[in-house]
Amino acid sequence: MRPGVVLRKIPASAGVAGVGLLIGFVSTLAALYGRAPGLSMAEGNTLISVDYEIFGKVQGVFFRKHTQAEGKKLGLVGWVQNTDRGTVQGQLQGPASKVRHMQEWLETSGSPKSHIDKANFNNEKVISKLDYSDFQIVK
């Protein structure tokens, strides 16, 4: 030991508290960096509703079926349908963080054989309860 260095015994409980602080810090980072862009932590579980319309090669490529499956996988409710204009439209409802994930999926992924040119999202609003109990394909 070097002269002038003082060793102190740290109680075991301090080490446990330090681990707890570290876990809390890592959890906070995960919450901050694992969330959708533009979404505050408080918003993550807020229920929202948003209408959407997807443009491109989205009919005849199982887009509605894949949209329904992705929505159900995320625990969202709502509906999807083809339009006479060759687009697909619908409504999403659920926790904001999950809706944001679905919006990203609708803009960039869709069904494997689809080609998405544009995605419009309108009428976004906070809701107090879900209007649907499932995610339906409307014929």
Chimera marker file (.cmm) of the C-alpha trace (Angstrom):
<marker_set name="trace">
<marker id="1" x="0.000" y="0.000" z="0.000" r="1" g="1" b="0" radius="0.5"/>
<marker id="2" x="1.248" y="3.480" z="-0.858" r="1" g="1" b="0" radius="0.5"/>
<marker id="3" x="1.833" y="5.991" z="1.911" r="1" g="1" b="0" radius="0.5"/>
<marker id="4" x="-1.055" y="8.413" z="2.395" r="1" g="1" b="0" radius="0.5"/>
<marker id="5" x="-3.677" y="6.064" z="0.879" r="1" g="1" b="0" radius="0.5"/>
<marker id="6" x="-6.534" y="5.429" z="3.236" r="1" g="1" b="0" radius="0.5"/>
<marker id="7" x="-8.617" y="2.312" z="2.750" r="1" g="1" b="0" radius="0.5"/>
<marker id="8" x="-12.180" y="2.335" z="3.960" r="1" g="1" b="0" radius="0.5"/>
<marker id="9" x="-14.368" y="-0.638" z="4.393" r="1" g="1" b="0" radius="0.5"/>
<marker id="10" x="-17.575" y="-0.195" z="2.406" r="1" g="1" b="0" radius="0.5"/>
<marker id="11" x="-20.636" y="-1.901" z="3.847" r="1" g="1" b="0" radius="0.5"/>
<marker id="12" x="-22.104" y="-4.683" z="1.683" r="1" g="1" b="0" radius="0.5"/>
<marker id="13" x="-25.409" y="-2.818" z="1.556" r="1" g="1" b="0" radius="0.5"/>
<marker id="14" x="-23.686" y="0.061" z="-0.283" r="1" g="1" b="0" radius="0.5"/>
<marker id="15" x="-22.587" y="-2.353" z="-3.014" r="1" g="1" b="0" radius="0.5"/>
<marker id="16" x="-26.128" y="-3.655" z="-3.396" r="1" g="1" b="0" radius="0.5"/>
<marker id="17" x="-27.444" y="-0.083" z="-3.579" r="1" g="1" b="0" radius="0.5"/>
<marker id="18" x="-24.826" y="0.696" z="-6.229" r="1" g="1" b="0" radius="0.5"/>
<marker id="19" x="-25.962" y="-2.261" z="-8.322" r="1" g="1" b="0" radius="0.5"/>
<marker id="20" x="-29.554" y="-1.038" z="-7.969" r="1" g="1" b="0" radius="0.5"/>
<marker id="21" x="-28.520" y="2.411" z="-9.195" r="1" g="1" b="0" radius="0.5"/>
<marker id="22" x="-26.684" y="0.885" z="-12.133" r="1" g="1" b="0" radius="0.5"/>
<marker id="23" x="-29.716" y="-1.228" z="-13.094" r="1" g="1" b="0" radius="0.5"/>
<marker id="24" x="-31.928" y="1.853" z="-12.836" r="1" g="1" b="0" radius="0.5"/>
<marker id="25" x="-29.558" y="3.846" z="-15.034" r="1" g="1" b="0" radius="0.5"/>
<marker id="26" x="-29.381" y="1.115" z="-17.693" r="1" g="1" b="0" radius="0.5"/>
<marker id="27" x="-33.191" y="0.767" z="-17.643" r="1" g="1" b="0" radius="0.5"/>
<marker id="28" x="-33.570" y="4.509" z="-18.148" r="1" g="1" b="0" radius="0.5"/>
<marker id="29" x="-31.177" y="4.448" z="-21.098" r="1" g="1" b="0" radius="0.5"/>
<marker id="30" x="-33.060" y="1.537" z="-22.651" r="1" g="1" b="0" radius="0.5"/>
<marker id="31" x="-36.344" y="3.386" z="-22.244" r="1" g="1" b="0" radius="0.5"/>
<marker id="32" x="-34.920" y="6.541" z="-23.789" r="1" g="1" b="0" radius="0.5"/>
<marker id="33" x="-33.113" y="4.988" z="-26.731" r="1" g="1" b="0" radius="0.5"/>
<marker id="34" x="-35.497" y="2.113" z="-27.409" r="1" g="1" b="0" radius="0.5"/>
<marker id="35" x="-38.496" y="4.320" z="-28.028" r="1" g="1" b="0" radius="0.5"/>
<marker id="36" x="-39.882" y="5.687" z="-31.258" r="1" g="1" b="0" radius="0.5"/>
<marker id="37" x="-38.571" y="9.073" z="-32.419" r="1" g="1" b="0" radius="0.5"/>
<marker id="38" x="-40.604" y="12.049" z="-31.219" r="1" g="1" b="0" radius="0.5"/>
<marker id="39" x="-42.286" y="10.078" z="-28.452" r="1" g="1" b="0" radius="0.5"/>
<marker id="40" x="-41.876" y="11.050" z="-24.823" r="1" g="1" b="0" radius="0.5"/>
<marker id="41" x="-41.653" y="8.335" z="-22.202" r="1" g="1" b="0" radius="0.5"/>
<marker id="42" x="-45.012" y="9.390" z="-20.751" r="1" g="1" b="0" radius="0.5"/>
<marker id="43" x="-46.615" y="9.046" z="-24.184" r="1" g="1" b="0" radius="0.5"/>
<marker id="44" x="-45.566" y="5.422" z="-24.650" r="1" g="1" b="0" radius="0.5"/>
<marker id="45" x="-48.617" y="3.894" z="-22.959" r="1" g="1" b="0" radius="0.5"/>
<marker id="46" x="-51.127" y="6.599" z="-23.861" r="1" g="1" b="0" radius="0.5"/>
<marker id="47" x="-53.882" y="5.180" z="-26.083" r="1" g="1" b="0" radius="0.5"/>
<marker id="48" x="-54.090" y="6.835" z="-29.470" r="1" g="1" b="0" radius="0.5"/>
<marker id="49" x="-56.057" y="6.407" z="-32.656" r="1" g="1" b="0" radius="0.5"/>
<marker id="50" x="-54.775" y="7.265" z="-36.130" r="1" g="1" b="0" radius="0.5"/>
<marker id="51" x="-56.194" y="6.837" z="-39.629" r="1" g="1" b="0" radius="0.5"/>
<marker id="52" x="-53.900" y="5.790" z="-42.466" r="1" g="1" b="0" radius="0.5"/>
<marker id="53" x="-53.827" y="5.431" z="-46.249" r="1" g="1" b="0" radius="0.5"/>
<marker id="54" x="-51.035" y="3.614" z="-48.067" r="1" g="1" b="0" radius="0.5"/>
<marker id="55" x="-50.192" y="4.312" z="-51.722" r="1" g="1" b="0" radius="0.5"/>
<marker id="56" x="-48.235" y="2.152" z="-54.182" r="1" g="1" b="0" radius="0.5"/>
<marker id="57" x="-48.482" y="-1.491" z="-55.177" r="1" g="1" b="0" radius="0.5"/>
<marker id="58" x="-50.558" y="-2.467" z="-52.163" r="1" g="1" b="0" radius="0.5"/>
<marker id="59" x="-53.498" y="-4.355" z="-53.620" r="1" g="1" b="0" radius="0.5"/>
<marker id="60" x="-53.270" y="-7.957" z="-54.805" r="1" g="1" b="0" radius="0.5"/>
<marker id="61" x="-50.115" y="-8.541" z="-52.726" r="1" g="1" b="0" radius="0.5"/>
<marker id="62" x="-51.670" y="-9.689" z="-49.406" r="1" g="1" b="0" radius="0.5"/>
<marker id="63" x="-51.086" y="-6.257" z="-47.896" r="1" g="1" b="0" radius="0.5"/>
<marker id="64" x="-54.280" y="-6.358" z="-45.812" r="1" g="1" b="0" radius="0.5"/>
<marker id="65" x="-53.491" y="-9.815" z="-44.438" r="1" g="1" b="0" radius="0.5"/>
<marker id="66" x="-49.943" y="-8.812" z="-43.459" r="1" g="1" b="0" radius="0.5"/>
<marker id="67" x="-51.208" y="-5.542" z="-41.953" r="1" g="1" b="0" radius="0.5"/>
<marker id="68" x="-53.735" y="-7.435" z="-39.844" r="1" g="1" b="0" radius="0.5"/>
<marker id="69" x="-51.071" y="-9.923" z="-38.701" r="1" g="1" b="0" radius="0.5"/>
<marker id="70" x="-48.579" y="-7.176" z="-37.786" r="1" g="1" b="0" radius="0.5"/>
<marker id="71" x="-51.265" y="-5.201" z="-35.951" r="1" g="1" b="0" radius="0.5"/>
<marker id="72" x="-52.298" y="-8.261" z="-33.947" r="1" g="1" b="0" radius="0.5"/>
<marker id="73" x="-48.661" y="-9.112" z="-33.206" r="1" g="1" b="0" radius="0.5"/>
<marker id="74" x="-48.243" y="-5.636" z="-31.705" r="1" g="1" b="0" radius="0.5"/>
<marker id="75" x="-51.500" y="-5.909" z="-29.752" r="1" g="1" b="0" radius="0.5"/>
<marker id="76" x="-53.233" y="-3.171" z="-31.757" r="1" g="1" b="0" radius="0.5"/>
<marker id="77" x="-56.861" y="-3.015" z="-32.797" r="1" g="1" b="0" radius="0.5"/>
<marker id="78" x="-58.515" y="-1.407" z="-35.796" r="1" g="1" b="0" radius="0.5"/>
<marker id="79" x="-59.216" y="-2.262" z="-39.393" r="1" g="1" b="0" radius="0.5"/>
<marker id="80" x="-57.777" y="-2.328" z="-42.904" r="1" g="1" b="0" radius="0.5"/>
<marker id="81" x="-59.472" y="-2.289" z="-46.332" r="1" g="1" b="0" radius="0.5"/>
<marker id="82" x="-58.796" y="-1.790" z="-50.035" r="1" g="1" b="0" radius="0.5"/>
<marker id="83" x="-60.156" y="1.357" z="-51.674" r="1" g="1" b="0" radius="0.5"/>
<marker id="84" x="-61.505" y="1.986" z="-55.166" r="1" g="1" b="0" radius="0.5"/>
<marker id="85" x="-58.468" y="4.266" z="-55.707" r="1" g="1" b="0" radius="0.5"/>
<marker id="86" x="-56.024" y="1.326" z="-55.507" r="1" g="1" b="0" radius="0.5"/>
<marker id="87" x="-54.841" y="2.253" z="-52.025" r="1" g="1" b="0" radius="0.5"/>
<marker id="88" x="-55.219" y="0.573" z="-48.648" r="1" g="1" b="0" radius="0.5"/>
<marker id="89" x="-56.735" y="2.486" z="-45.755" r="1" g="1" b="0" radius="0.5"/>
<marker id="90" x="-57.647" y="1.857" z="-42.171" r="1" g="1" b="0" radius="0.5"/>
<marker id="91" x="-57.391" y="2.853" z="-38.564" r="1" g="1" b="0" radius="0.5"/>
<marker id="92" x="-54.957" y="1.879" z="-35.796" r="1" g="1" b="0" radius="0.5"/>
<marker id="93" x="-55.663" y="2.062" z="-32.073" r="1" g="1" b="0" radius="0.5"/>
<marker id="94" x="-53.503" y="1.159" z="-29.112" r="1" g="1" b="0" radius="0.5"/>
<marker id="95" x="-50.587" y="2.348" z="-26.988" r="1" g="1" b="0" radius="0.5"/>
<marker id="96" x="-48.734" y="5.201" z="-28.721" r="1" g="1" b="0" radius="0.5"/>
<marker id="97" x="-45.401" y="3.338" z="-28.779" r="1" g="1" b="0" radius="0.5"/>
<marker id="98" x="-46.989" y="0.355" z="-30.550" r="1" g="1" b="0" radius="0.5"/>
<marker id="99" x="-48.915" y="2.576" z="-32.981" r="1" g="1" b="0" radius="0.5"/>
<marker id="100" x="-45.648" y="4.366" z="-33.853" r="1" g="1" b="0" radius="0.5"/>
<marker id="101" x="-44.025" y="1.005" z="-34.548" r="1" g="1" b="0" radius="0.5"/>
<marker id="102" x="-46.932" y="0.036" z="-36.824" r="1" g="1" b="0" radius="0.5"/>
<marker id="103" x="-46.763" y="3.364" z="-38.653" r="1" g="1" b="0" radius="0.5"/>
<marker id="104" x="-43.091" y="2.715" z="-39.389" r="1" g="1" b="0" radius="0.5"/>
<marker id="105" x="-43.971" y="-0.787" z="-40.619" r="1" g="1" b="0" radius="0.5"/>
<marker id="106" x="-46.714" y="0.601" z="-42.887" r="1" g="1" b="0" radius="0.5"/>
<marker id="107" x="-44.305" y="3.180" z="-44.348" r="1" g="1" b="0" radius="0.5"/>
<marker id="108" x="-41.357" y="0.883" z="-44.928" r="1" g="1" b="0" radius="0.5"/>
<marker id="109" x="-42.273" y="-2.814" z="-44.874" r="1" g="1" b="0" radius="0.5"/>
<marker id="110" x="-45.797" y="-3.869" z="-45.734" r="1" g="1" b="0" radius="0.5"/>
<marker id="111" x="-46.228" y="-7.260" z="-47.321" r="1" g="1" b="0" radius="0.5"/>
<marker id="112" x="-43.239" y="-8.916" z="-49.030" r="1" g="1" b="0" radius="0.5"/>
<marker id="113" x="-44.537" y="-8.292" z="-52.576" r="1" g="1" b="0" radius="0.5"/>
<marker id="114" x="-45.834" y="-4.768" z="-51.965" r="1" g="1" b="0" radius="0.5"/>
<marker id="115" x="-44.130" y="-1.544" z="-53.008" r="1" g="1" b="0" radius="0.5"/>
<marker id="116" x="-45.006" y="1.429" z="-50.823" r="1" g="1" b="0" radius="0.5"/>
<marker id="117" x="-44.792" y="4.851" z="-52.460" r="1" g="1" b="0" radius="0.5"/>
<marker id="118" x="-46.332" y="6.916" z="-49.694" r="1" g="1" b="0" radius="0.5"/>
<marker id="119" x="-48.118" y="6.581" z="-46.355" r="1" g="1" b="0" radius="0.5"/>
<marker id="120" x="-50.488" y="9.245" z="-45.033" r="1" g="1" b="0" radius="0.5"/>
<marker id="121" x="-51.496" y="9.379" z="-41.369" r="1" g="1" b="0" radius="0.5"/>
<marker id="122" x="-54.385" y="11.623" z="-40.309" r="1" g="1" b="0" radius="0.5"/>
<marker id="123" x="-56.765" y="12.361" z="-37.454" r="1" g="1" b="0" radius="0.5"/>
<marker id="124" x="-54.360" y="11.294" z="-34.721" r="1" g="1" b="0" radius="0.5"/>
<marker id="125" x="-55.936" y="11.720" z="-31.298" r="1" g="1" b="0" radius="0.5"/>
<marker id="126" x="-55.611" y="10.526" z="-27.737" r="1" g="1" b="0" radius="0.5"/>
<marker id="127" x="-58.446" y="8.185" z="-26.754" r="1" g="1" b="0" radius="0.5"/>
<marker id="128" x="-59.624" y="7.010" z="-23.347" r="1" g="1" b="0" radius="0.5"/>
<marker id="129" x="-60.640" y="3.531" z="-24.528" r="1" g="1" b="0" radius="0.5"/>
<marker id="130" x="-60.335" y="1.342" z="-27.606" r="1" g="1" b="0" radius="0.5"/>
<marker id="131" x="-63.238" y="1.413" z="-30.087" r="1" g="1" b="0" radius="0.5"/>
<marker id="132" x="-62.484" y="-2.088" z="-31.393" r="1" g="1" b="0" radius="0.5"/>
<marker id="133" x="-61.743" y="-5.440" z="-29.813" r="1" g="1" b="0" radius="0.5"/>
<marker id="134" x="-59.694" y="-6.897" z="-32.678" r="1" g="1" b="0" radius="0.5"/>
<marker id="135" x="-57.875" y="-6.020" z="-35.899" r="1" g="1" b="0" radius="0.5"/>
<marker id="136" x="-60.232" y="-6.708" z="-38.811" r="1" g="1" b="0" radius="0.5"/>
<marker id="137" x="-59.937" y="-6.901" z="-42.585" r="1" g="1" b="0" radius="0.5"/>
<marker id="138" x="-62.917" y="-5.038" z="-44.050" r="1" g="1" b="0" radius="0.5"/>
<marker id="139" x="-64.092" y="-6.324" z="-47.434" r="1" g="1" b="0" radius="0.5"/>
<link id1="1" id2="2" r="1" g="1" b="0" radius="0.2"/>
<link id1="2" id2="3" r="1" g="1" b="0" radius="0.2"/>
<link id1="3" id2="4" r="1" g="1" b="0" radius="0.2"/>
<link id1="4" id2="5" r="1" g="1" b="0" radius="0.2"/>
<link id1="5" id2="6" r="1" g="1" b="0" radius="0.2"/>
<link id1="6" id2="7" r="1" g="1" b="0" radius="0.2"/>
<link id1="7" id2="8" r="1" g="1" b="0" radius="0.2"/>
<link id1="8" id2="9" r="1" g="1" b="0" radius="0.2"/>
<link id1="9" id2="10" r="1" g="1" b="0" radius="0.2"/>
<link id1="10" id2="11" r="1" g="1" b="0" radius="0.2"/>
<link id1="11" id2="12" r="1" g="1" b="0" radius="0.2"/>
<link id1="12" id2="13" r="1" g="1" b="0" radius="0.2"/>
<link id1="13" id2="14" r="1" g="1" b="0" radius="0.2"/>
<link id1="14" id2="15" r="1" g="1" b="0" radius="0.2"/>
<link id1="15" id2="16" r="1" g="1" b="0" radius="0.2"/>
<link id1="16" id2="17" r="1" g="1" b="0" radius="0.2"/>
<link id1="17" id2="18" r="1" g="1" b="0" radius="0.2"/>
<link id1="18" id2="19" r="1" g="1" b="0" radius="0.2"/>
<link id1="19" id2="20" r="1" g="1" b="0" radius="0.2"/>
<link id1="20" id2="21" r="1" g="1" b="0" radius="0.2"/>
<link id1="21" id2="22" r="1" g="1" b="0" radius="0.2"/>
<link id1="22" id2="23" r="1" g="1" b="0" radius="0.2"/>
<link id1="23" id2="24" r="1" g="1" b="0" radius="0.2"/>
<link id1="24" id2="25" r="1" g="1" b="0" radius="0.2"/>
<link id1="25" id2="26" r="1" g="1" b="0" radius="0.2"/>
<link id1="26" id2="27" r="1" g="1" b="0" radius="0.2"/>
<link id1="27" id2="28" r="1" g="1" b="0" radius="0.2"/>
<link id1="28" id2="29" r="1" g="1" b="0" radius="0.2"/>
<link id1="29" id2="30" r="1" g="1" b="0" radius="0.2"/>
<link id1="30" id2="31" r="1" g="1" b="0" radius="0.2"/>
<link id1="31" id2="32" r="1" g="1" b="0" radius="0.2"/>
<link id1="32" id2="33" r="1" g="1" b="0" radius="0.2"/>
<link id1="33" id2="34" r="1" g="1" b="0" radius="0.2"/>
<link id1="34" id2="35" r="1" g="1" b="0" radius="0.2"/>
<link id1="35" id2="36" r="1" g="1" b="0" radius="0.2"/>
<link id1="36" id2="37" r="1" g="1" b="0" radius="0.2"/>
<link id1="37" id2="38" r="1" g="1" b="0" radius="0.2"/>
<link id1="38" id2="39" r="1" g="1" b="0" radius="0.2"/>
<link id1="39" id2="40" r="1" g="1" b="0" radius="0.2"/>
<link id1="40" id2="41" r="1" g="1" b="0" radius="0.2"/>
<link id1="41" id2="42" r="1" g="1" b="0" radius="0.2"/>
<link id1="42" id2="43" r="1" g="1" b="0" radius="0.2"/>
<link id1="43" id2="44" r="1" g="1" b="0" radius="0.2"/>
<link id1="44" id2="45" r="1" g="1" b="0" radius="0.2"/>
<link id1="45" id2="46" r="1" g="1" b="0" radius="0.2"/>
<link id1="46" id2="47" r="1" g="1" b="0" radius="0.2"/>
<link id1="47" id2="48" r="1" g="1" b="0" radius="0.2"/>
<link id1="48" id2="49" r="1" g="1" b="0" radius="0.2"/>
<link id1="49" id2="50" r="1" g="1" b="0" radius="0.2"/>
<link id1="50" id2="51" r="1" g="1" b="0" radius="0.2"/>
<link id1="51" id2="52" r="1" g="1" b="0" radius="0.2"/>
<link id1="52" id2="53" r="1" g="1" b="0" radius="0.2"/>
<link id1="53" id2="54" r="1" g="1" b="0" radius="0.2"/>
<link id1="54" id2="55" r="1" g="1" b="0" radius="0.2"/>
<link id1="55" id2="56" r="1" g="1" b="0" radius="0.2"/>
<link id1="56" id2="57" r="1" g="1" b="0" radius="0.2"/>
<link id1="57" id2="58" r="1" g="1" b="0" radius="0.2"/>
<link id1="58" id2="59" r="1" g="1" b="0" radius="0.2"/>
<link id1="59" id2="60" r="1" g="1" b="0" radius="0.2"/>
<link id1="60" id2="61" r="1" g="1" b="0" radius="0.2"/>
<link id1="61" id2="62" r="1" g="1" b="0" radius="0.2"/>
<link id1="62" id2="63" r="1" g="1" b="0" radius="0.2"/>
<link id1="63" id2="64" r="1" g="1" b="0" radius="0.2"/>
<link id1="64" id2="65" r="1" g="1" b="0" radius="0.2"/>
<link id1="65" id2="66" r="1" g="1" b="0" radius="0.2"/>
<link id1="66" id2="67" r="1" g="1" b="0" radius="0.2"/>
<link id1="67" id2="68" r="1" g="1" b="0" radius="0.2"/>
<link id1="68" id2="69" r="1" g="1" b="0" radius="0.2"/>
<link id1="69" id2="70" r="1" g="1" b="0" radius="0.2"/>
<link id1="70" id2="71" r="1" g="1" b="0" radius="0.2"/>
<link id1="71" id2="72" r="1" g="1" b="0" radius="0.2"/>
<link id1="72" id2="73" r="1" g="1" b="0" radius="0.2"/>
<link id1="73" id2="74" r="1" g="1" b="0" radius="0.2"/>
<link id1="74" id2="75" r="1" g="1" b="0" radius="0.2"/>
<link id1="75" id2="76" r="1" g="1" b="0" radius="0.2"/>
<link id1="76" id2="77" r="1" g="1" b="0" radius="0.2"/>
<link id1="77" id2="78" r="1" g="1" b="0" radius="0.2"/>
<link id1="78" id2="79" r="1" g="1" b="0" radius="0.2"/>
<link id1="79" id2="80" r="1" g="1" b="0" radius="0.2"/>
<link id1="80" id2="81" r="1" g="1" b="0" radius="0.2"/>
<link id1="81" id2="82" r="1" g="1" b="0" radius="0.2"/>
<link id1="82" id2="83" r="1" g="1" b="0" radius="0.2"/>
<link id1="83" id2="84" r="1" g="1" b="0" radius="0.2"/>
<link id1="84" id2="85" r="1" g="1" b="0" radius="0.2"/>
<link id1="85" id2="86" r="1" g="1" b="0" radius="0.2"/>
<link id1="86" id2="87" r="1" g="1" b="0" radius="0.2"/>
<link id1="87" id2="88" r="1" g="1" b="0" radius="0.2"/>
<link id1="88" id2="89" r="1" g="1" b="0" radius="0.2"/>
<link id1="89" id2="90" r="1" g="1" b="0" radius="0.2"/>
<link id1="90" id2="91" r="1" g="1" b="0" radius="0.2"/>
<link id1="91" id2="92" r="1" g="1" b="0" radius="0.2"/>
<link id1="92" id2="93" r="1" g="1" b="0" radius="0.2"/>
<link id1="93" id2="94" r="1" g="1" b="0" radius="0.2"/>
<link id1="94" id2="95" r="1" g="1" b="0" radius="0.2"/>
<link id1="95" id2="96" r="1" g="1" b="0" radius="0.2"/>
<link id1="96" id2="97" r="1" g="1" b="0" radius="0.2"/>
<link id1="97" id2="98" r="1" g="1" b="0" radius="0.2"/>
<link id1="98" id2="99" r="1" g="1" b="0" radius="0.2"/>
<link id1="99" id2="100" r="1" g="1" b="0" radius="0.2"/>
<link id1="100" id2="101" r="1" g="1" b="0" radius="0.2"/>
<link id1="101" id2="102" r="1" g="1" b="0" radius="0.2"/>
<link id1="102" id2="103" r="1" g="1" b="0" radius="0.2"/>
<link id1="103" id2="104" r="1" g="1" b="0" radius="0.2"/>
<link id1="104" id2="105" r="1" g="1" b="0" radius="0.2"/>
<link id1="105" id2="106" r="1" g="1" b="0" radius="0.2"/>
<link id1="106" id2="107" r="1" g="1" b="0" radius="0.2"/>
<link id1="107" id2="108" r="1" g="1" b="0" radius="0.2"/>
<link id1="108" id2="109" r="1" g="1" b="0" radius="0.2"/>
<link id1="109" id2="110" r="1" g="1" b="0" radius="0.2"/>
<link id1="110" id2="111" r="1" g="1" b="0" radius="0.2"/>
<link id1="111" id2="112" r="1" g="1" b="0" radius="0.2"/>
<link id1="112" id2="113" r="1" g="1" b="0" radius="0.2"/>
<link id1="113" id2="114" r="1" g="1" b="0" radius="0.2"/>
<link id1="114" id2="115" r="1" g="1" b="0" radius="0.2"/>
<link id1="115" id2="116" r="1" g="1" b="0" radius="0.2"/>
<link id1="116" id2="117" r="1" g="1" b="0" radius="0.2"/>
<link id1="117" id2="118" r="1" g="1" b="0" radius="0.2"/>
<link id1="118" id2="119" r="1" g="1" b="0" radius="0.2"/>
<link id1="119" id2="120" r="1" g="1" b="0" radius="0.2"/>
<link id1="120" id2="121" r="1" g="1" b="0" radius="0.2"/>
<link id1="121" id2="122" r="1" g="1" b="0" radius="0.2"/>
<link id1="122" id2="123" r="1" g="1" b="0" radius="0.2"/>
<link id1="123" id2="124" r="1" g="1" b="0" radius="0.2"/>
<link id1="124" id2="125" r="1" g="1" b="0" radius="0.2"/>
<link id1="125" id2="126" r="1" g="1" b="0" radius="0.2"/>
<link id1="126" id2="127" r="1" g="1" b="0" radius="0.2"/>
<link id1="127" id2="128" r="1" g="1" b="0" radius="0.2"/>
<link id1="128" id2="129" r="1" g="1" b="0" radius="0.2"/>
<link id1="129" id2="130" r="1" g="1" b="0" radius="0.2"/>
<link id1="130" id2="131" r="1" g="1" b="0" radius="0.2"/>
<link id1="131" id2="132" r="1" g="1" b="0" radius="0.2"/>
<link id1="132" id2="133" r="1" g="1" b="0" radius="0.2"/>
<link id1="133" id2="134" r="1" g="1" b="0" radius="0.2"/>
<link id1="134" id2="135" r="1" g="1" b="0" radius="0.2"/>
<link id1="135" id2="136" r="1" g="1" b="0" radius="0.2"/>
<link id1="136" id2="137" r="1" g="1" b="0" radius="0.2"/>
<link id1="137" id2="138" r="1" g="1" b="0" radius="0.2"/>
<link id1="138" id2="139" r="1" g="1" b="0" radius="0.2"/>
</marker_set>
